Amino acid sequence: MLADLPSNQMQKSCNILLEGMVESTTNPTTTLWNTILPMIIQDVEDEELHVGKFSLKTSIVTVSADQPAKRSLFGFKAHQASQSCFFCLSTGTFHKLGGSSKKVNTTEANYFVELSERSEVRSRDGTILDSEQGVNGFGDTPARIVQLIMPYDTPIDMLHNFGEGLCEVIIRELFGRGAPKSGMFHVEIDKLREAINEIVLPSQFSEIENCRNGTDKLAFFRLTLLSVAIRFEILNPHARFAIIAISMLANKMCASGVGPELFDEQLCSAAQWFLQENSNEYLSCKAHVSLKNHY
Ligand SMILES: [Zn+2]
């Protein structure tokens, strides 16, 4: 992926270079990634390419992957383990209720940092040492990628953390599928369907209600359910606040606009507070990563 393009260009398949594919019946292990990484580094790192009159220089600057792949690449313990967040050192296991609130600029006079910010407490050398010693969330096999990229210098996987994480949990509760974690998202299903039918979106989004994949689930949540939460009074106010805050965070990441950091922080805090008031179980590792403002 070419990381210096605008984000909507970066994700287009014509701008993604395929280096190789690995076929496997199980999730790849850290050892497998350690074997492959030197080959990728040799091909990509510090390479100069010439295409027509253009010269390109390539370098590995970050890593994007879904959660299981990212964990094995970096040699992290399972996501529910203590200190297994890529961005902070929250000691919570399954429900990570603590952790840092934001990345800080230490030159600002009013900065604050909770002691669990991984990039502050375990800056580069500390993180390499943690990886070698298998402590602070790292597993037994040291990962080679840690010599090159810090785990906290990687983007958050919104598709899995929101689309196939927290948003999916909320969608299931709204539609009465499975046991709810609380009564927060209880709604009369007929009224919900009526409200959804009132929402008109551009035709490219006409199929999203089927929620066939993570992209659909995220779009259904951040567009349709956001509109329902704003327009109709059929949901509990806590649920409306949480849906609006999560959707606005997700929408911001799908757009190119830049707003003040304080706004993101308050959206994260609002969503987290309303969810946590109803049940700590909403704060799974996926929800924690997205709502602790690890951006
Ligand atoms: Zn964290």
py3Dmol code that shows the C-alpha trace and the ligand (Angstrom):
import py3Dmol

protein = """\
ATOM      1  CA  MET A   1       0.000   0.000   0.000  1.00  0.00           C
ATOM      2  CA  LEU A   2       1.365   3.417  -0.937  1.00  0.00           C
ATOM      3  CA  ALA A   3       1.138   5.342   2.321  1.00  0.00           C
ATOM      4  CA  ASP A   4       1.915   8.814   0.955  1.00  0.00           C
ATOM      5  CA  LEU A   5      -1.267   8.975  -1.145  1.00  0.00           C
ATOM      6  CA  PRO A   6      -4.507  10.539   0.189  1.00  0.00           C
ATOM      7  CA  SER A   7      -6.425   7.836   2.122  1.00  0.00           C
ATOM      8  CA  ASN A   8      -9.204   7.408  -0.493  1.00  0.00           C
ATOM      9  CA  GLN A   9      -6.521   6.845  -3.204  1.00  0.00           C
ATOM     10  CA  MET A  10      -4.388   4.651  -0.952  1.00  0.00           C
ATOM     11  CA  GLN A  11      -7.138   2.032  -0.644  1.00  0.00           C
ATOM     12  CA  LYS A  12      -7.774   1.650  -4.387  1.00  0.00           C
ATOM     13  CA  SER A  13      -6.675  -1.705  -5.739  1.00  0.00           C
ATOM     14  CA  CYS A  14      -4.752   0.012  -8.592  1.00  0.00           C
ATOM     15  CA  ASN A  15      -2.506   1.608  -5.951  1.00  0.00           C
ATOM     16  CA  ILE A  16      -1.710  -1.579  -4.057  1.00  0.00           C
ATOM     17  CA  LEU A  17       1.328  -3.662  -4.994  1.00  0.00           C
ATOM     18  CA  LEU A  18       1.071  -7.401  -4.369  1.00  0.00           C
ATOM     19  CA  GLU A  19       4.404  -8.717  -3.127  1.00  0.00           C
ATOM     20  CA  GLY A  20       3.293 -12.294  -2.538  1.00  0.00           C
ATOM     21  CA  MET A  21       0.719 -14.642  -1.066  1.00  0.00           C
ATOM     22  CA  VAL A  22       0.968 -17.283   1.643  1.00  0.00           C
ATOM     23  CA  GLU A  23      -1.348 -20.270   1.642  1.00  0.00           C
ATOM     24  CA  SER A  24      -2.045 -21.750   5.043  1.00  0.00           C
ATOM     25  CA  THR A  25      -4.719 -23.728   6.846  1.00  0.00           C
ATOM     26  CA  THR A  26      -4.113 -21.925  10.145  1.00  0.00           C
ATOM     27  CA  ASN A  27      -3.304 -18.326  11.100  1.00  0.00           C
ATOM     28  CA  PRO A  28       0.357 -17.600  10.285  1.00  0.00           C
ATOM     29  CA  THR A  29       2.676 -17.615  13.295  1.00  0.00           C
ATOM     30  CA  THR A  30       5.287 -15.067  14.342  1.00  0.00           C
ATOM     31  CA  THR A  31       7.957 -17.540  13.196  1.00  0.00           C
ATOM     32  CA  LEU A  32       6.454 -17.616   9.697  1.00  0.00           C
ATOM     33  CA  TRP A  33       6.403 -13.818   9.470  1.00  0.00           C
ATOM     34  CA  ASN A  34       9.981 -13.683  10.785  1.00  0.00           C
ATOM     35  CA  THR A  35      11.024 -15.941   7.886  1.00  0.00           C
ATOM     36  CA  ILE A  36       9.216 -13.907   5.228  1.00  0.00           C
ATOM     37  CA  LEU A  37      10.039 -10.416   6.461  1.00  0.00           C
ATOM     38  CA  PRO A  38      13.730 -10.319   5.357  1.00  0.00           C
ATOM     39  CA  MET A  39      12.629 -11.092   1.779  1.00  0.00           C
ATOM     40  CA  ILE A  40      10.121  -8.230   1.827  1.00  0.00           C
ATOM     41  CA  ILE A  41      12.693  -5.883   3.366  1.00  0.00           C
ATOM     42  CA  GLN A  42      15.215  -6.795   0.692  1.00  0.00           C
ATOM     43  CA  ASP A  43      12.720  -6.039  -2.087  1.00  0.00           C
ATOM     44  CA  VAL A  44      11.114  -2.919  -0.675  1.00  0.00           C
ATOM     45  CA  GLU A  45      13.317  -1.150   1.855  1.00  0.00           C
ATOM     46  CA  ASP A  46      15.400   1.680   0.400  1.00  0.00           C
ATOM     47  CA  GLU A  47      14.710   0.612  -3.188  1.00  0.00           C
ATOM     48  CA  GLU A  48      14.795   3.026  -6.102  1.00  0.00           C
ATOM     49  CA  LEU A  49      12.430   2.242  -8.946  1.00  0.00           C
ATOM     50  CA  HIS A  50      12.137   3.890 -12.343  1.00  0.00           C
ATOM     51  CA  VAL A  51       8.862   3.895 -14.252  1.00  0.00           C
ATOM     52  CA  GLY A  52       9.072   5.926 -17.491  1.00  0.00           C
ATOM     53  CA  LYS A  53      10.363   9.347 -16.487  1.00  0.00           C
ATOM     54  CA  PHE A  54       9.388   8.864 -12.840  1.00  0.00           C
ATOM     55  CA  SER A  55      11.730   7.745 -10.084  1.00  0.00           C
ATOM     56  CA  LEU A  56      10.314   6.217  -6.929  1.00  0.00           C
ATOM     57  CA  LYS A  57      11.951   5.426  -3.610  1.00  0.00           C
ATOM     58  CA  THR A  58      10.254   2.794  -1.465  1.00  0.00           C
ATOM     59  CA  SER A  59      10.478   2.226   2.268  1.00  0.00           C
ATOM     60  CA  ILE A  60       8.391   0.356   4.836  1.00  0.00           C
ATOM     61  CA  VAL A  61       6.847   3.025   7.070  1.00  0.00           C
ATOM     62  CA  THR A  62       3.962   1.261   8.776  1.00  0.00           C
ATOM     63  CA  VAL A  63       1.936  -1.945   8.824  1.00  0.00           C
ATOM     64  CA  SER A  64      -1.765  -2.428   8.185  1.00  0.00           C
ATOM     65  CA  ALA A  65      -3.438  -5.776   8.829  1.00  0.00           C
ATOM     66  CA  ASP A  66      -6.418  -7.360  10.483  1.00  0.00           C
ATOM     67  CA  GLN A  67      -6.076  -8.126  14.164  1.00  0.00           C
ATOM     68  CA  PRO A  68      -4.942 -11.783  14.169  1.00  0.00           C
ATOM     69  CA  ALA A  69      -2.348 -11.148  11.434  1.00  0.00           C
ATOM     70  CA  LYS A  70      -1.088  -8.023  13.139  1.00  0.00           C
ATOM     71  CA  ARG A  71      -0.759  -9.840  16.465  1.00  0.00           C
ATOM     72  CA  SER A  72       1.288 -12.666  15.029  1.00  0.00           C
ATOM     73  CA  LEU A  73       3.408 -10.299  12.924  1.00  0.00           C
ATOM     74  CA  PHE A  74       4.344  -8.260  16.021  1.00  0.00           C
ATOM     75  CA  GLY A  75       4.543 -11.293  18.336  1.00  0.00           C
ATOM     76  CA  PHE A  76       1.788 -10.035  20.650  1.00  0.00           C
ATOM     77  CA  LYS A  77      -0.141 -12.221  23.055  1.00  0.00           C
ATOM     78  CA  ALA A  78      -3.845 -12.859  22.437  1.00  0.00           C
ATOM     79  CA  HIS A  79      -5.922  -9.689  22.353  1.00  0.00           C
ATOM     80  CA  GLN A  80      -7.654 -10.392  25.661  1.00  0.00           C
ATOM     81  CA  ALA A  81      -4.343 -10.750  27.543  1.00  0.00           C
ATOM     82  CA  SER A  82      -3.160  -8.086  29.981  1.00  0.00           C
ATOM     83  CA  GLN A  83      -1.210  -5.238  28.277  1.00  0.00           C
ATOM     84  CA  SER A  84      -2.038  -6.634  24.845  1.00  0.00           C
ATOM     85  CA  CYS A  85      -3.156  -3.285  23.389  1.00  0.00           C
ATOM     86  CA  PHE A  86      -0.794  -2.019  20.666  1.00  0.00           C
ATOM     87  CA  PHE A  87      -1.138   1.562  21.860  1.00  0.00           C
ATOM     88  CA  CYS A  88      -1.276   1.520  25.647  1.00  0.00           C
ATOM     89  CA  LEU A  89      -0.268  -0.713  28.541  1.00  0.00           C
ATOM     90  CA  SER A  90      -3.777  -1.272  29.913  1.00  0.00           C
ATOM     91  CA  THR A  91      -3.594  -4.195  32.317  1.00  0.00           C
ATOM     92  CA  GLY A  92      -7.237  -5.094  31.714  1.00  0.00           C
ATOM     93  CA  THR A  93      -7.680  -8.510  30.199  1.00  0.00           C
ATOM     94  CA  PHE A  94     -10.869  -9.094  28.240  1.00  0.00           C
ATOM     95  CA  HIS A  95     -12.547  -5.789  29.096  1.00  0.00           C
ATOM     96  CA  LYS A  96      -9.904  -3.125  28.856  1.00  0.00           C
ATOM     97  CA  LEU A  97     -11.521  -0.360  30.877  1.00  0.00           C
ATOM     98  CA  GLY A  98      -8.333   1.616  31.526  1.00  0.00           C
ATOM     99  CA  GLY A  99      -5.571   2.782  29.237  1.00  0.00           C
ATOM    100  CA  SER A 100      -4.414   6.025  27.733  1.00  0.00           C
ATOM    101  CA  SER A 101      -6.788   8.662  26.492  1.00  0.00           C
ATOM    102  CA  LYS A 102      -4.740  10.183  23.721  1.00  0.00           C
ATOM    103  CA  LYS A 103      -1.322  10.540  22.180  1.00  0.00           C
ATOM    104  CA  VAL A 104       0.225  13.712  23.493  1.00  0.00           C
ATOM    105  CA  ASN A 105       2.562  16.349  22.209  1.00  0.00           C
ATOM    106  CA  THR A 106       4.935  16.710  25.149  1.00  0.00           C
ATOM    107  CA  THR A 107       5.868  20.252  24.113  1.00  0.00           C
ATOM    108  CA  GLU A 108       2.346  21.461  24.856  1.00  0.00           C
ATOM    109  CA  ALA A 109       2.048  23.147  28.213  1.00  0.00           C
ATOM    110  CA  ASN A 110      -1.227  21.436  29.079  1.00  0.00           C
ATOM    111  CA  TYR A 111      -0.270  17.908  28.084  1.00  0.00           C
ATOM    112  CA  PHE A 112      -1.350  14.992  30.157  1.00  0.00           C
ATOM    113  CA  VAL A 113      -0.363  11.396  29.801  1.00  0.00           C
ATOM    114  CA  GLU A 114      -1.589   8.446  31.745  1.00  0.00           C
ATOM    115  CA  LEU A 115       1.269   6.130  32.582  1.00  0.00           C
ATOM    116  CA  SER A 116      -0.027   3.410  30.328  1.00  0.00           C
ATOM    117  CA  GLU A 117       0.782   5.157  27.006  1.00  0.00           C
ATOM    118  CA  ARG A 118       3.029   2.583  25.329  1.00  0.00           C
ATOM    119  CA  SER A 119       4.857   5.041  23.088  1.00  0.00           C
ATOM    120  CA  GLU A 120       5.702   7.216  26.104  1.00  0.00           C
ATOM    121  CA  VAL A 121       6.505   4.562  28.684  1.00  0.00           C
ATOM    122  CA  ARG A 122       8.158   2.085  26.301  1.00  0.00           C
ATOM    123  CA  SER A 123       9.586   4.230  23.527  1.00  0.00           C
ATOM    124  CA  ARG A 124      11.599   2.527  20.783  1.00  0.00           C
ATOM    125  CA  ASP A 125      14.377   0.841  22.815  1.00  0.00           C
ATOM    126  CA  GLY A 126      11.954  -0.136  25.578  1.00  0.00           C
ATOM    127  CA  THR A 127       9.581  -1.747  23.088  1.00  0.00           C
ATOM    128  CA  ILE A 128      12.392  -3.687  21.365  1.00  0.00           C
ATOM    129  CA  LEU A 129      13.510  -4.936  24.797  1.00  0.00           C
ATOM    130  CA  ASP A 130       9.910  -5.925  25.682  1.00  0.00           C
ATOM    131  CA  SER A 131       9.671  -7.897  22.455  1.00  0.00           C
ATOM    132  CA  GLU A 132      12.982  -9.698  23.101  1.00  0.00           C
ATOM    133  CA  GLN A 133      12.037 -10.511  26.690  1.00  0.00           C
ATOM    134  CA  GLY A 134       8.393 -11.383  25.968  1.00  0.00           C
ATOM    135  CA  VAL A 135       6.998  -8.881  28.482  1.00  0.00           C
ATOM    136  CA  ASN A 136       4.428  -6.020  28.434  1.00  0.00           C
ATOM    137  CA  GLY A 137       2.042  -7.846  26.130  1.00  0.00           C
ATOM    138  CA  PHE A 138       4.597  -9.556  23.871  1.00  0.00           C
ATOM    139  CA  GLY A 139       4.638 -13.345  23.557  1.00  0.00           C
ATOM    140  CA  ASP A 140       7.575 -15.766  23.676  1.00  0.00           C
ATOM    141  CA  THR A 141       8.771 -15.413  20.065  1.00  0.00           C
ATOM    142  CA  PRO A 142      10.437 -12.032  19.370  1.00  0.00           C
ATOM    143  CA  ALA A 143       9.143 -10.537  16.106  1.00  0.00           C
ATOM    144  CA  ARG A 144      11.608  -9.107  13.580  1.00  0.00           C
ATOM    145  CA  ILE A 145       9.220  -6.336  12.507  1.00  0.00           C
ATOM    146  CA  VAL A 146       9.720  -4.649  15.907  1.00  0.00           C
ATOM    147  CA  GLN A 147      13.274  -3.704  14.823  1.00  0.00           C
ATOM    148  CA  LEU A 148      11.697  -1.675  12.007  1.00  0.00           C
ATOM    149  CA  ILE A 149       8.192  -0.533  13.036  1.00  0.00           C
ATOM    150  CA  MET A 150       6.789   0.173  16.492  1.00  0.00           C
ATOM    151  CA  PRO A 151       3.377  -1.390  17.177  1.00  0.00           C
ATOM    152  CA  TYR A 152       1.970   2.024  18.174  1.00  0.00           C
ATOM    153  CA  ASP A 153       3.045   3.537  14.824  1.00  0.00           C
ATOM    154  CA  THR A 154       0.429   1.547  12.929  1.00  0.00           C
ATOM    155  CA  PRO A 155      -3.091   2.564  11.862  1.00  0.00           C
ATOM    156  CA  ILE A 156      -6.185   1.306  13.688  1.00  0.00           C
ATOM    157  CA  ASP A 157      -8.082  -1.306  11.723  1.00  0.00           C
ATOM    158  CA  MET A 158     -11.505   0.355  11.642  1.00  0.00           C
ATOM    159  CA  LEU A 159     -13.096  -2.335   9.527  1.00  0.00           C
ATOM    160  CA  HIS A 160     -12.496  -5.019  12.149  1.00  0.00           C
ATOM    161  CA  ASN A 161     -12.586  -2.915  15.304  1.00  0.00           C
ATOM    162  CA  PHE A 162     -15.762  -1.037  14.377  1.00  0.00           C
ATOM    163  CA  GLY A 163     -17.409  -2.762  11.385  1.00  0.00           C
ATOM    164  CA  GLU A 164     -16.882  -6.292  12.632  1.00  0.00           C
ATOM    165  CA  GLY A 165     -16.479  -5.272  16.270  1.00  0.00           C
ATOM    166  CA  LEU A 166     -18.474  -2.745  18.253  1.00  0.00           C
ATOM    167  CA  CYS A 167     -20.872  -1.756  15.425  1.00  0.00           C
ATOM    168  CA  GLU A 168     -21.743  -5.386  14.795  1.00  0.00           C
ATOM    169  CA  VAL A 169     -22.410  -5.935  18.509  1.00  0.00           C
ATOM    170  CA  ILE A 170     -24.791  -2.951  18.550  1.00  0.00           C
ATOM    171  CA  ILE A 171     -26.521  -3.937  15.286  1.00  0.00           C
ATOM    172  CA  ARG A 172     -27.169  -7.422  16.700  1.00  0.00           C
ATOM    173  CA  GLU A 173     -28.639  -5.969  19.895  1.00  0.00           C
ATOM    174  CA  LEU A 174     -30.876  -3.516  18.008  1.00  0.00           C
ATOM    175  CA  PHE A 175     -32.287  -6.344  15.896  1.00  0.00           C
ATOM    176  CA  GLY A 176     -32.692  -8.639  18.921  1.00  0.00           C
ATOM    177  CA  ARG A 177     -30.156 -11.237  17.759  1.00  0.00           C
ATOM    178  CA  GLY A 178     -28.477 -13.139  20.614  1.00  0.00           C
ATOM    179  CA  ALA A 179     -28.327 -12.258  24.304  1.00  0.00           C
ATOM    180  CA  PRO A 180     -27.867  -8.483  24.844  1.00  0.00           C
ATOM    181  CA  LYS A 181     -25.180  -7.240  27.219  1.00  0.00           C
ATOM    182  CA  SER A 182     -27.702  -4.724  28.625  1.00  0.00           C
ATOM    183  CA  GLY A 183     -31.103  -3.232  27.829  1.00  0.00           C
ATOM    184  CA  MET A 184     -29.408  -0.147  26.342  1.00  0.00           C
ATOM    185  CA  PHE A 185     -30.177  -0.933  22.690  1.00  0.00           C
ATOM    186  CA  HIS A 186     -33.602  -2.434  23.199  1.00  0.00           C
ATOM    187  CA  VAL A 187     -36.054  -1.051  20.630  1.00  0.00           C
ATOM    188  CA  GLU A 188     -39.383  -2.126  19.148  1.00  0.00           C
ATOM    189  CA  ILE A 189     -38.290  -3.851  15.992  1.00  0.00           C
ATOM    190  CA  ASP A 190     -41.261  -2.635  13.883  1.00  0.00           C
ATOM    191  CA  LYS A 191     -40.555   0.960  14.812  1.00  0.00           C
ATOM    192  CA  LEU A 192     -36.857   0.470  14.004  1.00  0.00           C
ATOM    193  CA  ARG A 193     -37.680  -0.941  10.567  1.00  0.00           C
ATOM    194  CA  GLU A 194     -40.148   1.885   9.895  1.00  0.00           C
ATOM    195  CA  ALA A 195     -37.483   4.434  10.817  1.00  0.00           C
ATOM    196  CA  ILE A 196     -34.859   2.725   8.621  1.00  0.00           C
ATOM    197  CA  ASN A 197     -37.290   2.835   5.685  1.00  0.00           C
ATOM    198  CA  GLU A 198     -37.515   6.601   6.064  1.00  0.00           C
ATOM    199  CA  ILE A 199     -33.758   7.033   5.562  1.00  0.00           C
ATOM    200  CA  VAL A 200     -32.785   7.795   1.968  1.00  0.00           C
ATOM    201  CA  LEU A 201     -29.145   7.300   1.008  1.00  0.00           C
ATOM    202  CA  PRO A 202     -27.322   7.588  -2.352  1.00  0.00           C
ATOM    203  CA  SER A 203     -27.937   4.509  -4.543  1.00  0.00           C
ATOM    204  CA  GLN A 204     -24.414   3.139  -4.010  1.00  0.00           C
ATOM    205  CA  PHE A 205     -25.488   2.374  -0.418  1.00  0.00           C
ATOM    206  CA  SER A 206     -28.780   0.677  -1.347  1.00  0.00           C
ATOM    207  CA  GLU A 207     -27.611  -2.809  -0.338  1.00  0.00           C
ATOM    208  CA  ILE A 208     -25.847  -2.049   2.929  1.00  0.00           C
ATOM    209  CA  GLU A 209     -28.747  -3.145   5.137  1.00  0.00           C
ATOM    210  CA  ASN A 210     -27.918  -6.745   4.209  1.00  0.00           C
ATOM    211  CA  CYS A 211     -24.611  -6.324   6.118  1.00  0.00           C
ATOM    212  CA  ARG A 212     -22.838  -8.919   3.973  1.00  0.00           C
ATOM    213  CA  ASN A 213     -19.340  -7.887   5.070  1.00  0.00           C
ATOM    214  CA  GLY A 214     -17.462  -5.549   7.413  1.00  0.00           C
ATOM    215  CA  THR A 215     -17.658  -2.624   4.971  1.00  0.00           C
ATOM    216  CA  ASP A 216     -21.455  -2.974   4.717  1.00  0.00           C
ATOM    217  CA  LYS A 217     -21.838  -3.273   8.487  1.00  0.00           C
ATOM    218  CA  LEU A 218     -19.757  -0.155   9.059  1.00  0.00           C
ATOM    219  CA  ALA A 219     -21.645   1.807   6.354  1.00  0.00           C
ATOM    220  CA  PHE A 220     -25.056   0.669   7.659  1.00  0.00           C
ATOM    221  CA  PHE A 221     -24.074   1.785  11.145  1.00  0.00           C
ATOM    222  CA  ARG A 222     -22.379   5.100  10.342  1.00  0.00           C
ATOM    223  CA  LEU A 223     -24.996   6.216   7.761  1.00  0.00           C
ATOM    224  CA  THR A 224     -28.377   4.532   8.313  1.00  0.00           C
ATOM    225  CA  LEU A 225     -28.300   3.987  12.082  1.00  0.00           C
ATOM    226  CA  LEU A 226     -26.685   7.384  12.654  1.00  0.00           C
ATOM    227  CA  SER A 227     -29.585   9.005  10.782  1.00  0.00           C
ATOM    228  CA  VAL A 228     -32.124   6.965  12.776  1.00  0.00           C
ATOM    229  CA  ALA A 229     -30.455   7.948  16.071  1.00  0.00           C
ATOM    230  CA  ILE A 230     -30.493  11.642  15.156  1.00  0.00           C
ATOM    231  CA  ARG A 231     -33.970  11.831  13.595  1.00  0.00           C
ATOM    232  CA  PHE A 232     -36.163   9.454  15.641  1.00  0.00           C
ATOM    233  CA  GLU A 233     -36.900   9.170  19.341  1.00  0.00           C
ATOM    234  CA  ILE A 234     -37.420   5.431  19.354  1.00  0.00           C
ATOM    235  CA  LEU A 235     -34.104   4.601  21.035  1.00  0.00           C
ATOM    236  CA  ASN A 236     -32.974   5.063  24.620  1.00  0.00           C
ATOM    237  CA  PRO A 237     -31.017   8.390  24.901  1.00  0.00           C
ATOM    238  CA  HIS A 238     -27.869   6.489  25.996  1.00  0.00           C
ATOM    239  CA  ALA A 239     -28.069   4.393  22.851  1.00  0.00           C
ATOM    240  CA  ARG A 240     -28.603   7.468  20.668  1.00  0.00           C
ATOM    241  CA  PHE A 241     -25.557   9.198  22.162  1.00  0.00           C
ATOM    242  CA  ALA A 242     -23.355   6.125  21.717  1.00  0.00           C
ATOM    243  CA  ILE A 243     -24.468   5.504  18.108  1.00  0.00           C
ATOM    244  CA  ILE A 244     -24.042   9.159  17.136  1.00  0.00           C
ATOM    245  CA  ALA A 245     -20.588   9.437  18.741  1.00  0.00           C
ATOM    246  CA  ILE A 246     -19.273   6.175  17.233  1.00  0.00           C
ATOM    247  CA  SER A 247     -20.688   7.052  13.794  1.00  0.00           C
ATOM    248  CA  MET A 248     -19.157  10.500  13.799  1.00  0.00           C
ATOM    249  CA  LEU A 249     -15.760   9.013  14.654  1.00  0.00           C
ATOM    250  CA  ALA A 250     -16.124   6.428  11.894  1.00  0.00           C
ATOM    251  CA  ASN A 251     -17.361   9.005   9.374  1.00  0.00           C
ATOM    252  CA  LYS A 252     -14.412  11.232  10.089  1.00  0.00           C
ATOM    253  CA  MET A 253     -12.070   8.408   9.148  1.00  0.00           C
ATOM    254  CA  CYS A 254     -13.879   7.891   5.851  1.00  0.00           C
ATOM    255  CA  ALA A 255     -13.540  11.578   4.932  1.00  0.00           C
ATOM    256  CA  SER A 256     -10.572  13.849   4.383  1.00  0.00           C
ATOM    257  CA  GLY A 257     -11.618  16.630   6.790  1.00  0.00           C
ATOM    258  CA  VAL A 258      -9.478  17.426   9.817  1.00  0.00           C
ATOM    259  CA  GLY A 259     -11.071  18.636  13.038  1.00  0.00           C
ATOM    260  CA  PRO A 260      -9.661  19.530  16.455  1.00  0.00           C
ATOM    261  CA  GLU A 261      -8.328  16.587  18.481  1.00  0.00           C
ATOM    262  CA  LEU A 262     -10.441  17.629  21.436  1.00  0.00           C
ATOM    263  CA  PHE A 263     -13.570  16.859  19.429  1.00  0.00           C
ATOM    264  CA  ASP A 264     -12.439  13.255  18.779  1.00  0.00           C
ATOM    265  CA  GLU A 265     -11.515  12.907  22.413  1.00  0.00           C
ATOM    266  CA  GLN A 266     -14.966  14.001  23.533  1.00  0.00           C
ATOM    267  CA  LEU A 267     -16.731  11.710  21.051  1.00  0.00           C
ATOM    268  CA  CYS A 268     -14.637   8.780  22.302  1.00  0.00           C
ATOM    269  CA  SER A 269     -15.308   9.660  25.940  1.00  0.00           C
ATOM    270  CA  ALA A 270     -19.060  10.080  25.341  1.00  0.00           C
ATOM    271  CA  ALA A 271     -19.393   6.742  23.549  1.00  0.00           C
ATOM    272  CA  GLN A 272     -17.313   4.963  26.153  1.00  0.00           C
ATOM    273  CA  TRP A 273     -19.124   6.502  29.102  1.00  0.00           C
ATOM    274  CA  PHE A 274     -22.616   5.592  27.868  1.00  0.00           C
ATOM    275  CA  LEU A 275     -21.563   2.059  26.945  1.00  0.00           C
ATOM    276  CA  GLN A 276     -19.753   1.475  30.210  1.00  0.00           C
ATOM    277  CA  GLU A 277     -22.672   2.868  32.258  1.00  0.00           C
ATOM    278  CA  ASN A 278     -24.784   0.054  30.808  1.00  0.00           C
ATOM    279  CA  SER A 279     -22.265  -2.801  30.782  1.00  0.00           C
ATOM    280  CA  ASN A 280     -18.480  -3.100  31.022  1.00  0.00           C
ATOM    281  CA  GLU A 281     -18.761  -5.952  28.558  1.00  0.00           C
ATOM    282  CA  TYR A 282     -19.148  -3.487  25.681  1.00  0.00           C
ATOM    283  CA  LEU A 283     -15.516  -2.452  26.256  1.00  0.00           C
ATOM    284  CA  SER A 284     -13.943  -5.419  24.515  1.00  0.00           C
ATOM    285  CA  CYS A 285     -10.399  -5.037  23.213  1.00  0.00           C
ATOM    286  CA  LYS A 286     -11.751  -3.967  19.797  1.00  0.00           C
ATOM    287  CA  ALA A 287     -13.958  -1.279  21.355  1.00  0.00           C
ATOM    288  CA  HIS A 288     -11.117  -0.212  23.655  1.00  0.00           C
ATOM    289  CA  VAL A 289      -8.699   0.346  20.762  1.00  0.00           C
ATOM    290  CA  SER A 290     -11.208   2.492  18.875  1.00  0.00           C
ATOM    291  CA  LEU A 291     -12.614   4.470  21.797  1.00  0.00           C
ATOM    292  CA  LYS A 292      -9.483   5.170  23.829  1.00  0.00           C
ATOM    293  CA  ASN A 293      -8.546   7.732  21.185  1.00  0.00           C
ATOM    294  CA  HIS A 294      -5.411   5.859  20.144  1.00  0.00           C
ATOM    295  CA  TYR A 295      -5.349   7.884  16.911  1.00  0.00           C
TER     296      TYR A 295
END
"""
ligand_1 = """\
1
ZN
Zn -5.063 0.750 24.593
"""
view = py3Dmol.view(width=600, height=400)
view.addModel(protein, "pdb")
view.setStyle({"model": 0}, {"cartoon": {"style": "trace"}})
view.addModel(ligand_1, "xyz")
view.setStyle({"model": 1}, {"stick": {}})
view.zoomTo()
view.show()
